[in-house]
Amino acid sequence: MSAEEFRLLRDHVYAHCGILIREDMKFVMERRLWPRLEALGLPNFAAYHRFLRYDTRRNAELDSAVEALTTHETYFFREPVQLKAFTEEVLPLLQQRNAGTRRLRIWSAGCSTGEEAYTIAMLLKESRLFEGWEVEIYGTDISRRVLTTARKAEYGPSSLRATPPEMLSRYFISLGASKVRVRDDIRAWVSFGHLNLLDAESCLLVPRADVVFCRNVMIYFDVPARQRVLQVFSDKLVPGGYLMLGHSENLLNLGAAFELVHLRGDLVYRKPELSWKVER
């Protein structure tokens, strides 16, 4: 891959979804995209770039390129400190605030293979705060491949490595051979859809949410792309709604209109409640 081919492909991927491939990742890009050239019978990366720009199959191939360039490694009950604060401090507040509607909506943005969305559903079930409520958890991701896994809801040891034993026995069905499936009543609260967070038109289809989880996703974006995604989250959160980022992520120097909330067990971000009565 020449320097010019790298620049063209990098810029094309960035314009599509905001994922920034650093200069020092040229070798990684070359290694991960080369199987796509072989699958399409293309001789070099210049031909691959032309394919992505002009071929009638370019949109599907662009999805394949993004899938090849991104990592989707995740697991159930990831970052337990934050999940504990969410369960013990945020959920009681949401139950109190939404008592009138008895409806709760949570968006797992960049949900990968679905472990986070199902973890949230299990925590809601464990809390017993929302029995009889209308609960909806939306998982979205730019990769159609990982969404297929999410909808199937079958997982192996890698996904379960941080799952407490009591949760494993309570919310999963054994399929033998070290594989399990998420119980149907948990799956009933969760739905999945394909979404590019930088596609404003597609984001219009996402309903307003009480909480947005977007953990370890924006690490792929540069500052302008992060700002655009944060604006989407602000638009989709109800006033007073919570934004849960990964512990290695923050909103410093992004100019985002979120306030930092000091819970007893963790720090989270929240959309200000200033216009709650007007917008609700």
TIGU-851579 format. One record per residue: residue number from 0; residue in one letter; x, y, z of N, C-alpha, C in turn. Coordinates in nm, 3 decimals. Example, Ala and Ser with C-alpha at 12.3 -4.5 7.8 and 13.67 -1.06 7.14 Angstrom:
# TIGU-851579
k:r:n.c1:n.c2:n.c3:ca.c1:ca.c2:ca.c3:c.c1:c.c2:c.c3
0:A:1.319:-0.569:0.780:1.230:-0.450:0.780:1.320:-0.330:0.780
1:S:1.285:-0.225:0.708:1.367:-0.106:0.714:1.290:0.003:0.787
***
This chain:
# TIGU-851579
k:r:n.c1:n.c2:n.c3:ca.c1:ca.c2:ca.c3:c.c1:c.c2:c.c3
0:M:0.086:-0.119:0.000:0.000:0.000:0.000:0.090:0.125:0.000
1:S:0.071:0.207:-0.102:0.150:0.329:-0.108:0.095:0.433:-0.012
2:A:0.172:0.537:0.012:0.125:0.644:0.101:-0.001:0.710:0.046
3:E:-0.008:0.726:-0.086:-0.125:0.788:-0.147:-0.248:0.696:-0.135
4:E:-0.229:0.566:-0.156:-0.340:0.472:-0.141:-0.391:0.473:0.003
5:F:-0.298:0.476:0.099:-0.339:0.483:0.240:-0.421:0.609:0.266
6:R:-0.374:0.722:0.215:-0.445:0.849:0.238:-0.586:0.844:0.180
7:L:-0.598:0.793:0.057:-0.729:0.788:-0.007:-0.826:0.697:0.069
8:L:-0.779:0.580:0.107:-0.866:0.487:0.180:-0.899:0.539:0.319
9:R:-0.800:0.593:0.388:-0.824:0.650:0.521:-0.930:0.759:0.515
10:D:-0.916:0.850:0.419:-1.010:0.962:0.409:-1.150:0.913:0.372
11:H:-1.156:0.808:0.288:-1.286:0.756:0.247:-1.359:0.694:0.366
12:V:-1.287:0.616:0.446:-1.347:0.554:0.565:-1.390:0.661:0.664
13:Y:-1.306:0.761:0.683:-1.338:0.869:0.777:-1.465:0.944:0.734
14:A:-1.475:0.975:0.605:-1.592:1.048:0.557:-1.720:0.965:0.576
15:H:-1.706:0.835:0.570:-1.823:0.748:0.583:-1.872:0.737:0.727
16:C:-1.779:0.717:0.820:-1.825:0.685:0.956:-1.746:0.754:1.067
17:G:-1.650:0.840:1.033:-1.578:0.914:1.137:-1.464:0.839:1.201
18:I:-1.443:0.715:1.163:-1.332:0.638:1.220:-1.201:0.688:1.160
19:L:-1.108:0.726:1.249:-0.982:0.784:1.203:-0.872:0.679:1.212
20:I:-0.811:0.649:1.100:-0.699:0.555:1.097:-0.570:0.636:1.103
21:R:-0.494:0.621:1.211:-0.373:0.700:1.227:-0.265:0.658:1.126
22:E:-0.170:0.752:1.104:-0.062:0.724:1.009:0.016:0.599:1.047
23:D:0.034:0.579:1.178:0.113:0.463:1.221:0.036:0.332:1.211
24:M:-0.089:0.338:1.162:-0.168:0.216:1.147:-0.179:0.174:1.000
25:K:-0.091:0.230:0.918:-0.093:0.194:0.776:-0.076:0.044:0.755
26:F:0.018:-0.015:0.830:0.041:-0.158:0.816:-0.082:-0.238:0.858
27:V:-0.147:-0.193:0.968:-0.268:-0.263:1.015:-0.378:-0.256:0.910
28:M:-0.394:-0.136:0.851:-0.497:-0.123:0.746:-0.466:-0.217:0.630
29:E:-0.341:-0.220:0.589:-0.302:-0.304:0.475:-0.331:-0.452:0.505
30:R:-0.292:-0.494:0.626:-0.310:-0.635:0.663:-0.457:-0.672:0.673
31:R:-0.539:-0.582:0.726:-0.680:-0.616:0.749:-0.764:-0.605:0.621
32:L:-0.723:-0.516:0.528:-0.803:-0.499:0.406:-0.758:-0.592:0.293
33:W:-0.638:-0.645:0.302:-0.590:-0.729:0.192:-0.684:-0.846:0.161
34:P:-0.743:-0.915:0.263:-0.839:-1.022:0.231:-0.958:-0.973:0.150
35:R:-0.996:-0.845:0.167:-1.107:-0.792:0.087:-1.068:-0.780:-0.060
36:L:-0.943:-0.739:-0.086:-0.895:-0.733:-0.225:-0.897:-0.871:-0.287
37:E:-0.852:-0.969:-0.209:-0.849:-1.106:-0.261:-0.991:-1.156:-0.288
38:A:-1.085:-1.125:-0.199:-1.223:-1.170:-0.217:-1.286:-1.108:-0.341
39:L:-1.246:-0.985:-0.374:-1.303:-0.915:-0.489:-1.222:-0.934:-0.616
40:G:-1.105:-0.998:-0.605:-1.021:-1.019:-0.722:-0.956:-0.892:-0.773
41:L:-0.924:-0.801:-0.683:-0.863:-0.674:-0.722:-0.711:-0.681:-0.706
42:P:-0.637:-0.615:-0.797:-0.491:-0.631:-0.798:-0.418:-0.546:-0.694
43:N:-0.474:-0.434:-0.653:-0.402:-0.345:-0.561:-0.501:-0.253:-0.489
44:F:-0.448:-0.173:-0.396:-0.534:-0.087:-0.314:-0.590:0.032:-0.393
45:A:-0.522:0.073:-0.498:-0.579:0.179:-0.583:-0.708:0.130:-0.648
46:A:-0.706:0.004:-0.694:-0.828:-0.054:-0.754:-0.937:-0.070:-0.647
47:Y:-0.896:-0.103:-0.524:-0.993:-0.117:-0.415:-1.059:0.017:-0.384
48:H:-0.979:0.124:-0.385:-1.036:0.257:-0.362:-1.136:0.294:-0.472
49:R:-1.102:0.263:-0.596:-1.196:0.292:-0.706:-1.325:0.211:-0.687
50:F:-1.310:0.086:-0.642:-1.429:0.003:-0.616:-1.518:0.069:-0.511
51:L:-1.458:0.116:-0.403:-1.535:0.179:-0.296:-1.604:0.308:-0.341
52:R:-1.548:0.372:-0.440:-1.606:0.499:-0.486:-1.714:0.479:-0.594
53:Y:-1.694:0.383:-0.683:-1.778:0.381:-0.802:-1.857:0.253:-0.826
54:D:-1.818:0.141:-0.767:-1.886:0.016:-0.798:-2.028:0.016:-0.738
55:T:-2.120:-0.053:-0.804:-2.258:-0.059:-0.754:-2.266:-0.130:-0.620
56:R:-2.164:-0.210:-0.588:-2.163:-0.282:-0.459:-2.083:-0.206:-0.353
57:R:-2.056:-0.078:-0.378:-1.965:-0.004:-0.290:-2.017:0.010:-0.147
58:N:-2.148:0.026:-0.127:-2.197:0.047:0.010:-2.178:-0.078:0.096
59:A:-2.210:-0.195:0.039:-2.191:-0.319:0.114:-2.042:-0.343:0.140
60:E:-1.958:-0.310:0.041:-1.815:-0.331:0.061:-1.758:-0.235:0.164
61:L:-1.812:-0.114:0.167:-1.765:-0.018:0.268:-1.797:-0.070:0.409
62:D:-1.913:-0.131:0.424:-1.945:-0.194:0.554:-1.844:-0.303:0.587
63:S:-1.806:-0.382:0.486:-1.709:-0.490:0.510:-1.573:-0.431:0.547
64:A:-1.534:-0.321:0.482:-1.406:-0.258:0.514:-1.404:-0.206:0.658
65:V:-1.513:-0.143:0.699:-1.521:-0.091:0.836:-1.517:-0.205:0.936
66:E:-1.586:-0.313:0.905:-1.583:-0.429:0.995:-1.441:-0.483:1.010
67:A:-1.368:-0.485:0.898:-1.232:-0.537:0.902:-1.139:-0.446:0.982
68:L:-1.168:-0.317:0.983:-1.078:-0.221:1.046:-1.108:-0.197:1.194
69:T:-1.220:-0.243:1.241:-1.258:-0.216:1.380:-1.256:-0.344:1.462
70:T:-1.241:-0.326:1.593:-1.237:-0.438:1.686:-1.369:-0.444:1.762
71:H:-1.424:-0.560:1.776:-1.556:-0.573:1.840:-1.549:-0.657:1.967
72:E:-1.433:-0.663:2.028:-1.416:-0.746:2.147:-1.489:-0.685:2.267
73:T:-1.577:-0.761:2.327:-1.649:-0.714:2.446:-1.696:-0.836:2.526
74:Y:-1.760:-0.811:2.639:-1.806:-0.922:2.722:-1.914:-0.873:2.819
75:F:-1.986:-0.967:2.877:-2.092:-0.934:2.972:-2.032:-0.873:3.100
76:F:-2.107:-0.780:3.159:-2.074:-0.718:3.287:-1.936:-0.651:3.284
77:R:-1.907:-0.586:3.172:-1.781:-0.513:3.156:-1.786:-0.384:3.239
78:E:-1.675:-0.347:3.298:-1.662:-0.228:3.383:-1.765:-0.232:3.497
79:P:-1.748:-0.326:3.590:-1.849:-0.349:3.695:-1.869:-0.231:3.790
80:V:-1.767:-0.150:3.811:-1.784:-0.034:3.901:-1.892:0.059:3.847
81:Q:-1.886:0.086:3.718:-1.987:0.173:3.659:-2.125:0.107:3.661
82:L:-2.130:-0.021:3.634:-2.258:-0.092:3.634:-2.320:-0.094:3.773
83:K:-2.236:-0.104:3.877:-2.286:-0.101:4.015:-2.348:0.036:4.045
84:A:-2.279:0.142:4.005:-2.333:0.277:4.027:-2.461:0.297:3.948
85:F:-2.464:0.245:3.826:-2.585:0.254:3.743:-2.702:0.184:3.813
86:T:-2.675:0.065:3.865:-2.781:-0.013:3.928:-2.829:0.049:4.059
87:E:-2.734:0.088:4.143:-2.769:0.130:4.279:-2.810:0.278:4.288
88:E:-2.761:0.361:4.193:-2.788:0.504:4.207:-2.870:0.564:4.092
89:V:-2.842:0.521:3.968:-2.914:0.580:3.854:-3.052:0.518:3.839
90:L:-3.062:0.386:3.846:-3.192:0.322:3.823:-3.300:0.367:3.923
91:P:-3.270:0.379:4.053:-3.375:0.429:4.143:-3.423:0.570:4.105
92:L:-3.330:0.654:4.058:-3.369:0.789:4.016:-3.461:0.783:3.894
93:L:-3.429:0.693:3.801:-3.511:0.681:3.681:-3.649:0.624:3.715
94:Q:-3.653:0.532:3.810:-3.783:0.477:3.849:-3.872:0.586:3.908
95:Q:-3.809:0.671:3.989:-3.885:0.779:4.051:-3.931:0.880:3.946
96:R:-3.841:0.916:3.854:-3.874:1.020:3.756:-3.976:0.974:3.653
97:N:-3.970:0.846:3.616:-4.059:0.794:3.512:-4.181:0.722:3.568
98:A:-4.207:0.738:3.695:-4.318:0.665:3.758:-4.451:0.696:3.690
99:G:-4.464:0.815:3.635:-4.590:0.853:3.571:-4.615:0.776:3.443
100:T:-4.510:0.759:3.363:-4.525:0.690:3.234:-4.499:0.540:3.245
101:R:-4.426:0.498:3.349:-4.383:0.359:3.365:-4.320:0.307:3.235
102:R:-4.233:0.390:3.179:-4.163:0.354:3.055:-4.016:0.391:3.069
103:L:-3.929:0.301:3.023:-3.785:0.324:3.032:-3.721:0.284:2.899
104:R:-3.643:0.377:2.843:-3.574:0.349:2.716:-3.424:0.371:2.734
105:I:-3.347:0.273:2.690:-3.202:0.280:2.701:-3.142:0.245:2.566
106:W:-3.042:0.323:2.524:-2.975:0.302:2.395:-2.832:0.255:2.420
107:S:-2.800:0.138:2.369:-2.662:0.087:2.373:-2.601:0.115:2.237
108:A:-2.529:0.227:2.225:-2.473:0.271:2.097:-2.336:0.208:2.075
109:G:-2.318:0.146:1.960:-2.196:0.069:1.937:-2.200:-0.058:2.019
110:C:-2.309:-0.131:2.006:-2.336:-0.243:2.098:-2.255:-0.367:2.064
111:S:-2.187:-0.368:1.952:-2.107:-0.483:1.911:-2.194:-0.609:1.910
112:T:-2.147:-0.716:1.970:-2.219:-0.844:1.963:-2.329:-0.859:2.068
113:G:-2.364:-0.751:2.135:-2.486:-0.750:2.217:-2.469:-0.773:2.365
114:E:-2.346:-0.802:2.410:-2.330:-0.833:2.551:-2.373:-0.717:2.642
115:E:-2.340:-0.593:2.603:-2.375:-0.479:2.687:-2.526:-0.462:2.697
116:A:-2.596:-0.470:2.584:-2.741:-0.451:2.586:-2.809:-0.556:2.674
117:Y:-2.765:-0.680:2.663:-2.825:-0.785:2.746:-2.785:-0.769:2.893
118:T:-2.663:-0.723:2.919:-2.622:-0.697:3.057:-2.715:-0.594:3.121
119:I:-2.744:-0.487:3.046:-2.833:-0.383:3.098:-2.970:-0.443:3.131
120:A:-3.022:-0.526:3.041:-3.153:-0.589:3.065:-3.149:-0.676:3.191
121:M:-3.041:-0.748:3.210:-3.031:-0.832:3.330:-3.025:-0.748:3.457
122:L:-2.954:-0.636:3.452:-2.946:-0.549:3.569:-3.082:-0.488:3.601
123:L:-3.157:-0.452:3.498:-3.292:-0.401:3.521:-3.380:-0.507:3.586
124:K:-3.368:-0.628:3.536:-3.448:-0.738:3.592:-3.409:-0.763:3.737
125:E:-3.280:-0.761:3.765:-3.233:-0.785:3.902:-3.281:-0.678:3.998
126:S:-3.291:-0.555:3.950:-3.328:-0.444:4.038:-3.472:-0.455:4.088
127:R:-3.558:-0.524:4.011:-3.701:-0.537:4.042:-3.773:-0.402:4.050
128:L:-3.711:-0.299:3.993:-3.771:-0.166:3.999:-3.869:-0.140:3.885
129:F:-3.864:-0.224:3.781:-3.940:-0.191:3.661:-4.036:-0.304:3.620
130:E:-4.080:-0.381:3.717:-4.175:-0.488:3.687:-4.307:-0.428:3.640
131:G:-4.356:-0.475:3.527:-4.479:-0.423:3.469:-4.460:-0.298:3.387
132:W:-4.335:-0.251:3.374:-4.308:-0.131:3.295:-4.288:-0.168:3.148
133:E:-4.298:-0.065:3.062:-4.259:-0.079:2.922:-4.109:-0.050:2.914
134:V:-4.031:-0.153:2.899:-3.885:-0.140:2.895:-3.835:-0.170:2.754
135:E:-3.756:-0.078:2.700:-3.701:-0.098:2.565:-3.552:-0.065:2.569
136:I:-3.473:-0.158:2.523:-3.328:-0.139:2.513:-3.289:-0.155:2.366
137:Y:-3.233:-0.049:2.308:-3.194:-0.051:2.167:-3.044:-0.069:2.157
138:G:-3.002:-0.170:2.086:-2.860:-0.188:2.057:-2.835:-0.156:1.911
139:T:-2.739:-0.069:1.883:-2.708:-0.035:1.744:-2.558:-0.047:1.721
140:D:-2.524:-0.079:1.597:-2.382:-0.089:1.561:-2.370:-0.070:1.411
141:I:-2.252:-0.025:1.368:-2.229:-0.004:1.225:-2.200:-0.135:1.153
142:S:-2.168:-0.240:1.228:-2.134:-0.369:1.169:-2.256:-0.460:1.166
143:R:-2.296:-0.500:1.046:-2.409:-0.592:1.035:-2.370:-0.732:1.084
144:R:-2.243:-0.766:1.071:-2.197:-0.899:1.113:-2.214:-0.917:1.264
145:V:-2.172:-0.818:1.343:-2.184:-0.835:1.488:-2.331:-0.832:1.532
146:L:-2.414:-0.760:1.457:-2.556:-0.757:1.493:-2.622:-0.893:1.473
147:T:-2.574:-0.968:1.376:-2.624:-1.105:1.357:-2.597:-1.189:1.481
148:T:-2.477:-1.175:1.536:-2.443:-1.246:1.659:-2.529:-1.197:1.775
149:A:-2.549:-1.064:1.783:-2.629:-1.008:1.893:-2.771:-1.064:1.891
150:R:-2.829:-1.071:1.773:-2.968:-1.120:1.764:-2.976:-1.269:1.798
151:K:-2.873:-1.342:1.764:-2.872:-1.486:1.794:-2.861:-1.510:1.945
152:A:-2.788:-1.422:2.014:-2.779:-1.424:2.162:-2.715:-1.551:2.216
153:E:-2.624:-1.609:2.142:-2.553:-1.727:2.189:-2.405:-1.691:2.209
154:Y:-2.350:-1.731:2.324:-2.216:-1.684:2.360:-2.133:-1.796:2.420
155:G:-2.001:-1.777:2.413:-1.906:-1.872:2.467:-1.828:-1.816:2.584
156:P:-1.724:-1.885:2.628:-1.650:-1.846:2.749:-1.591:-1.705:2.744
157:S:-1.543:-1.661:2.629:-1.482:-1.528:2.623:-1.582:-1.419:2.662
158:S:-1.703:-1.429:2.614:-1.806:-1.329:2.645:-1.851:-1.336:2.791
159:L:-1.833:-1.453:2.852:-1.887:-1.476:2.987:-1.782:-1.464:3.096
160:R:-1.660:-1.423:3.063:-1.550:-1.433:3.158:-1.566:-1.346:3.282
161:A:-1.649:-1.242:3.277:-1.671:-1.157:3.395:-1.813:-1.171:3.450
162:T:-1.884:-1.271:3.404:-2.023:-1.289:3.447:-2.029:-1.357:3.584
163:P:-2.092:-1.297:3.682:-2.106:-1.362:3.813:-2.179:-1.495:3.799
164:P:-2.138:-1.598:3.874:-2.202:-1.730:3.861:-2.353:-1.727:3.879
165:E:-2.399:-1.646:3.975:-2.544:-1.644:3.999:-2.619:-1.583:3.880
166:M:-2.556:-1.488:3.810:-2.621:-1.431:3.692:-2.618:-1.531:3.577
167:L:-2.512:-1.607:3.570:-2.502:-1.708:3.465:-2.612:-1.812:3.477
168:S:-2.637:-1.855:3.601:-2.741:-1.958:3.620:-2.881:-1.900:3.608
169:R:-2.895:-1.770:3.633:-3.028:-1.709:3.637:-3.077:-1.663:3.500
170:Y:-2.985:-1.618:3.415:-3.030:-1.551:3.292:-2.980:-1.615:3.162
171:F:-2.916:-1.731:3.171:-2.869:-1.799:3.051:-2.918:-1.944:3.051
172:I:-2.935:-1.996:2.931:-2.971:-2.137:2.912:-2.851:-2.208:2.852
173:S:-2.813:-2.320:2.913:-2.698:-2.395:2.861:-2.733:-2.463:2.729
174:L:-2.641:-2.449:2.633:-2.656:-2.519:2.505:-2.553:-2.630:2.491
175:G:-2.478:-2.657:2.602:-2.375:-2.758:2.597:-2.250:-2.708:2.529
176:A:-2.142:-2.781:2.539:-2.016:-2.747:2.471:-1.973:-2.604:2.499
177:S:-1.987:-2.562:2.627:-1.942:-2.430:2.672:-2.014:-2.315:2.604
178:K:-2.133:-2.338:2.555:-2.209:-2.230:2.491:-2.341:-2.210:2.564
179:V:-2.386:-2.085:2.573:-2.512:-2.054:2.639:-2.593:-1.959:2.551
180:R:-2.723:-1.950:2.580:-2.810:-1.854:2.511:-2.879:-1.768:2.616
181:V:-2.894:-1.639:2.588:-2.963:-1.547:2.679:-3.110:-1.587:2.687
182:R:-3.164:-1.584:2.809:-3.302:-1.625:2.831:-3.400:-1.538:2.752
183:D:-3.512:-1.596:2.710:-3.606:-1.526:2.622:-3.665:-1.400:2.684
184:D:-3.692:-1.400:2.815:-3.754:-1.281:2.874:-3.656:-1.164:2.876
185:I:-3.525:-1.191:2.879:-3.426:-1.084:2.867:-3.419:-1.036:2.723
186:R:-3.418:-1.129:2.630:-3.414:-1.092:2.487:-3.535:-1.009:2.447
187:A:-3.648:-1.033:2.512:-3.770:-0.961:2.475:-3.759:-0.811:2.500
188:W:-3.672:-0.770:2.590:-3.655:-0.628:2.619:-3.556:-0.558:2.523
189:V:-3.485:-0.638:2.443:-3.375:-0.584:2.364:-3.403:-0.600:2.215
190:S:-3.375:-0.495:2.137:-3.381:-0.505:1.992:-3.254:-0.444:1.934
191:F:-3.219:-0.484:1.813:-3.094:-0.440:1.753:-3.119:-0.382:1.615
192:G:-3.035:-0.285:1.577:-3.047:-0.226:1.444:-2.914:-0.173:1.394
193:H:-2.900:-0.167:1.263:-2.777:-0.115:1.201:-2.781:0.038:1.204
194:L:-2.670:0.099:1.248:-2.667:0.245:1.256:-2.524:0.297:1.247
195:N:-2.504:0.394:1.159:-2.381:0.471:1.153:-2.405:0.597:1.235
196:L:-2.332:0.614:1.344:-2.356:0.727:1.435:-2.334:0.862:1.368
197:L:-2.264:0.864:1.255:-2.241:0.991:1.185:-2.341:1.013:1.072
198:D:-2.435:0.923:1.057:-2.539:0.938:0.956:-2.660:1.004:1.023
199:A:-2.670:1.134:1.007:-2.774:1.210:1.079:-2.914:1.162:1.042
200:E:-2.933:1.127:0.915:-3.066:1.084:0.871:-3.107:0.954:0.940
201:S:-3.014:0.859:0.948:-3.044:0.731:1.015:-3.070:0.751:1.164
202:C:-2.996:0.843:1.225:-3.012:0.865:1.370:-3.149:0.922:1.404
203:L:-3.216:0.981:1.306:-3.350:1.033:1.332:-3.445:0.921:1.372
204:L:-3.414:0.797:1.331:-3.501:0.684:1.359:-3.489:0.633:1.502
205:V:-3.383:0.675:1.572:-3.363:0.629:1.709:-3.453:0.710:1.803
206:P:-3.535:0.645:1.884:-3.623:0.720:1.976:-3.545:0.784:2.090
207:R:-3.605:0.878:2.157:-3.540:0.943:2.271:-3.523:0.843:2.384
208:A:-3.414:0.858:2.456:-3.378:0.759:2.557:-3.354:0.826:2.691
209:D:-3.369:0.747:2.798:-3.338:0.794:2.933:-3.189:0.779:2.964
210:V:-3.126:0.681:2.900:-2.984:0.656:2.920:-2.923:0.615:2.787
211:V:-2.803:0.666:2.759:-2.725:0.620:2.645:-2.596:0.558:2.699
212:F:-2.574:0.433:2.666:-2.444:0.370:2.690:-2.365:0.377:2.560
213:C:-2.246:0.434:2.565:-2.157:0.434:2.449:-2.015:0.418:2.503
214:R:-1.981:0.295:2.534:-1.856:0.271:2.607:-1.750:0.214:2.512
215:N:-1.635:0.281:2.512:-1.520:0.235:2.433:-1.550:0.232:2.283
216:V:-1.630:0.327:2.238:-1.662:0.341:2.096:-1.596:0.465:2.038
217:M:-1.605:0.577:2.109:-1.554:0.703:2.054:-1.401:0.708:2.049
218:I:-1.335:0.606:2.102:-1.189:0.600:2.090:-1.147:0.588:1.944
219:Y:-1.239:0.547:1.858:-1.208:0.534:1.715:-1.221:0.667:1.641
220:F:-1.281:0.768:1.707:-1.313:0.893:1.639:-1.214:1.003:1.673
221:D:-1.197:1.100:1.582:-1.121:1.219:1.614:-1.215:1.322:1.679
222:V:-1.162:1.438:1.715:-1.241:1.536:1.790:-1.366:1.582:1.714
223:P:-1.357:1.621:1.585:-1.480:1.663:1.516:-1.586:1.554:1.511
224:A:-1.544:1.429:1.489:-1.641:1.319:1.484:-1.702:1.296:1.622
225:R:-1.620:1.305:1.728:-1.675:1.289:1.864:-1.779:1.396:1.893
226:Q:-1.749:1.519:1.850:-1.844:1.628:1.876:-1.977:1.604:1.804
227:R:-1.969:1.551:1.682:-2.093:1.521:1.609:-2.173:1.411:1.678
228:V:-2.103:1.308:1.725:-2.171:1.198:1.793:-2.233:1.245:1.925
229:L:-2.160:1.328:1.998:-2.214:1.379:2.124:-2.338:1.465:2.102
230:Q:-2.342:1.537:1.989:-2.462:1.615:1.958:-2.581:1.522:1.933
231:V:-2.554:1.409:1.865:-2.659:1.309:1.844:-2.711:1.259:1.979
232:F:-2.620:1.228:2.071:-2.662:1.178:2.202:-2.742:1.284:2.277
233:S:-2.697:1.408:2.268:-2.770:1.516:2.335:-2.912:1.529:2.279
234:D:-2.922:1.518:2.146:-3.054:1.527:2.083:-3.145:1.411:2.123
235:K:-3.087:1.295:2.143:-3.168:1.175:2.169:-3.197:1.151:2.316
236:L:-3.120:1.213:2.405:-3.147:1.196:2.548:-3.258:1.290:2.595
237:V:-3.343:1.242:2.682:-3.438:1.332:2.746:-3.359:1.423:2.840
238:P:-3.406:1.544:2.868:-3.337:1.628:2.967:-3.323:1.554:3.100
239:G:-3.204:1.556:3.156:-3.178:1.479:3.276:-3.134:1.337:3.248
240:G:-3.128:1.299:3.117:-3.085:1.165:3.081:-2.935:1.147:3.098
241:Y:-2.894:1.023:3.116:-2.754:0.993:3.149:-2.678:0.940:3.029
242:L:-2.551:0.980:3.019:-2.459:0.930:2.918:-2.349:0.852:2.988
243:M:-2.338:0.724:2.957:-2.239:0.637:3.020:-2.128:0.607:2.920
244:L:-2.010:0.661:2.945:-1.893:0.637:2.860:-1.803:0.533:2.925
245:G:-1.705:0.483:2.850:-1.606:0.393:2.907:-1.517:0.468:3.004
246:H:-1.454:0.396:3.096:-1.374:0.461:3.198:-1.250:0.530:3.143
247:S:-1.208:0.494:3.023:-1.093:0.559:2.963:-1.133:0.679:2.879
248:E:-1.261:0.713:2.878:-1.311:0.821:2.793:-1.362:0.937:2.878
249:N:-1.353:1.058:2.825:-1.411:1.174:2.892:-1.449:1.278:2.787
250:L:-1.511:1.386:2.833:-1.559:1.489:2.742:-1.473:1.616:2.748
251:L:-1.353:1.604:2.803:-1.266:1.721:2.814:-1.235:1.778:2.676
252:N:-1.243:1.912:2.666:-1.207:1.985:2.544:-1.298:1.953:2.424
253:L:-1.414:1.895:2.449:-1.505:1.864:2.339:-1.622:1.962:2.332
254:G:-1.634:2.048:2.431:-1.740:2.148:2.429:-1.879:2.089:2.437
255:A:-1.889:1.969:2.492:-2.019:1.901:2.496:-2.108:1.959:2.605
256:A:-2.238:1.963:2.578:-2.333:2.021:2.673:-2.382:1.915:2.771
257:F:-2.292:1.850:2.839:-2.327:1.753:2.943:-2.263:1.797:3.074
258:E:-2.330:1.766:3.184:-2.273:1.797:3.315:-2.218:1.670:3.378
259:L:-2.107:1.685:3.448:-2.045:1.570:3.516:-2.114:1.548:3.651
260:V:-2.162:1.427:3.674:-2.236:1.395:3.796:-2.149:1.305:3.884
261:H:-2.129:1.345:4.008:-2.051:1.266:4.102:-2.145:1.174:4.181
262:L:-2.153:1.050:4.138:-2.228:0.951:4.215:-2.140:0.901:4.329
263:R:-2.196:0.826:4.421:-2.114:0.772:4.529:-2.007:0.677:4.473
264:G:-2.044:0.600:4.373:-1.952:0.497:4.325:-1.882:0.526:4.195
265:D:-1.917:0.634:4.125:-1.858:0.658:3.993:-1.892:0.799:3.946
266:L:-1.833:0.836:3.834:-1.865:0.962:3.768:-1.937:0.930:3.637
267:V:-2.047:1.000:3.612:-2.119:0.981:3.486:-2.154:1.119:3.431
268:Y:-2.199:1.122:3.307:-2.242:1.248:3.245:-2.394:1.251:3.234
269:R:-2.449:1.373:3.238:-2.595:1.389:3.234:-2.631:1.511:3.149
270:K:-2.736:1.498:3.071:-2.788:1.613:2.998:-2.860:1.705:3.097
271:P:-2.831:1.832:3.097:-2.895:1.923:3.195:-3.047:1.918:3.187
272:E:-3.110:1.937:3.302:-3.256:1.926:3.310:-3.326:2.059:3.286
273:L:-3.254:2.159:3.248:-3.307:2.296:3.244:-3.441:2.306:3.176
274:S:-3.456:2.240:3.058:-3.580:2.255:2.981:-3.668:2.133:2.991
275:W:-3.654:2.053:3.100:-3.725:1.927:3.111:-3.876:1.940:3.090
276:K:-3.938:2.036:3.159:-4.084:2.045:3.152:-4.131:2.086:3.013
277:V:-4.051:2.169:2.945:-4.091:2.216:2.812:-4.079:2.103:2.711
278:E:-3.965:2.032:2.712:-3.939:1.933:2.609:-4.013:1.803:2.632
279:R:-4.039:1.769:2.759:-4.105:1.642:2.788:-4.246:1.647:2.736
***
